[in-house]
């Protein structure tokens, strides 16, 4: 690679919303100057774990995980997935109340996910859980077990929020709706973060290019959605379009004051719930 080229490794999930967001960078639809972007796709919990080691220059990350990787990364104002009155859901084979949930083994998509933190805050207590790959959770709940471990309920992220009815499962709680009722704010789920050691100028440039990629996708929706459909497990075009619209929107273009306030409150609640050991004030790329 020429000396004047700077490589930026991008980590994001192989999901339609992330694919939509990064379409312009992945397919070189916008000029990137001296920067060359390569894309490494992995589920969000894997990306969270990689961020603990500061592996990637630009990475999708759960806001929950940010509390543990903030020495390596600074948060972007753009690229966030916010649940504005909707979000991760808990499902089961039959109706349950909150006390039932506190006592039943719940399949969760990862310890570092924002969905896990939101459920912990909702239940106001620890609960038995089994870590299950996110796309296997509906099946695990429907069958009542995962690799020999009993499963009574499941915490669904990604397209499972739209397709759980296909497994005959019942909605117990929508954590995004609950958060909105409690706070009046959108539930912070995933964001993007840039590695601090890149320096102020590179951070600013990469942040600008990420925003350009999001703007390109939103203004070339049909083109970007056609690309995103390659990553749409079990979703037809109308459902994929709906899912992308849920998580790539004006909150994604810019969190704004309300979005940043919600991230700060989410991390405050994490501390108050005992999930993180010390208060965390989120730090964003200087504007």
Secondary structure, DSSP 8 states (H G I E B T S, - for coil): --TT-EEEEEEE-SSHHHHHHHHHHHTT-S--TTEEEEEEE--HHHHHHHHHTT--SEEEEEHHHHHHHTTTEEE-SSS-EEESS---EEEESS---HHHHHHS-EEES-TTSHHHHHHHHHHTS---EEE--GGGHHHHHHHTEETTEE--EEEE-TTHHHHGGGGT-EEEEEHHHHHHHHHSS-EEEEEEEEEGGG-HHHHHHHHHHHHHHHHHHHHTHHHHHHHHGGG-TT--HHHHHHHHHHHSSHHHH--HHHHHHHHHHHHHHHHHTTSSSS-----B---
